[in-house]
Structures are given as C-alpha cells and as structure tokens.
Amino acid sequence: MNTREEIKKAIDTLPEEALEGVLDYVRFIQEPEEVEPTEADIKAIARGQEEMARGEVVRWRDIKKNVL
C-alpha cells in the first residue's frame, strides 16, 4: 500500500469532527502562510550560525540516540 492509499484509509476511520482539522492542515501544507521572523528569531538564528561556525554543534542523530 502506498502513502496516498494509507492516508485515505486513515481518513476513512476518523470521526467526522476530526475531519475539519485534517482539512485545515492539508490546506496549510499546500499553501503555507508567509511569516516574518521577529527580532528575537533573527537574533536566535544569528547565534546559531555563530555556534555552527565555532563548531559548537550536536547532530540530531546523536541527541536522538542518547535520549532513546
């Protein structure tokens, strides 16, 4: 079964009241809203870029391995 078929099967099992949320999400991923970063976002991105430049990074797979 491919992904599209699995999604359709899963949707068929959802209660009617859950379908509006699913539709909202589908519309969102089809046309994501444009969001302007805040000043705090811009500063956080700059800090992250500086940390990466200094080699102060942790790979996601390492975090995931240590947590699980």
PLY file of the C-alpha trace (Angstrom):
ply
format ascii 1.0
element vertex 68
property float x
property float y
property float z
element edge 67
property int vertex1
property int vertex2
end_header
0.00 0.00 0.00
1.44 3.39 -0.93
1.35 6.52 1.22
-1.66 8.05 -0.55
-3.67 4.87 -0.02
-2.66 4.74 3.65
-3.75 8.34 4.16
-7.10 7.72 2.51
-7.64 4.62 4.64
-6.75 6.51 7.83
-9.07 9.39 6.94
-11.94 6.95 6.47
-11.52 5.84 10.10
-11.62 9.35 11.58
-14.73 10.70 13.28
-16.50 13.49 11.40
-15.46 16.13 13.95
-11.76 15.43 13.28
-12.01 15.98 9.53
-12.10 19.78 9.75
-8.71 19.77 11.46
-7.31 17.43 8.83
-8.60 19.70 6.07
-7.10 22.76 7.77
-3.73 21.02 7.94
-3.86 19.90 4.30
-4.66 23.46 3.21
-1.78 24.76 5.35
0.82 22.44 3.82
-0.48 23.18 0.34
-0.07 26.92 0.82
1.94 27.72 3.96
1.47 31.22 5.26
4.35 33.63 4.99
5.70 34.53 8.40
8.11 37.37 9.03
10.72 36.50 11.65
10.67 38.56 14.82
13.74 40.38 16.10
14.18 37.54 18.63
14.04 34.98 15.81
16.69 36.87 13.84
18.97 37.04 16.90
18.49 33.33 17.64
19.36 32.44 14.05
22.49 34.60 14.21
23.55 32.94 17.50
23.03 29.52 15.95
25.08 30.43 12.90
27.88 31.72 15.14
27.83 28.49 17.17
27.98 26.44 13.99
30.94 28.50 12.74
32.77 27.74 16.01
31.95 24.04 15.64
29.62 24.03 18.64
27.03 21.72 17.16
25.37 18.46 18.09
23.96 16.25 15.39
20.28 15.33 15.70
21.06 11.62 15.39
23.40 11.90 18.40
20.73 13.59 20.51
18.15 11.06 19.42
20.49 8.15 20.22
21.19 9.49 23.72
17.53 10.20 24.51
16.10 6.91 23.29
0 1
1 2
2 3
3 4
4 5
5 6
6 7
7 8
8 9
9 10
10 11
11 12
12 13
13 14
14 15
15 16
16 17
17 18
18 19
19 20
20 21
21 22
22 23
23 24
24 25
25 26
26 27
27 28
28 29
29 30
30 31
31 32
32 33
33 34
34 35
35 36
36 37
37 38
38 39
39 40
40 41
41 42
42 43
43 44
44 45
45 46
46 47
47 48
48 49
49 50
50 51
51 52
52 53
53 54
54 55
55 56
56 57
57 58
58 59
59 60
60 61
61 62
62 63
63 64
64 65
65 66
66 67
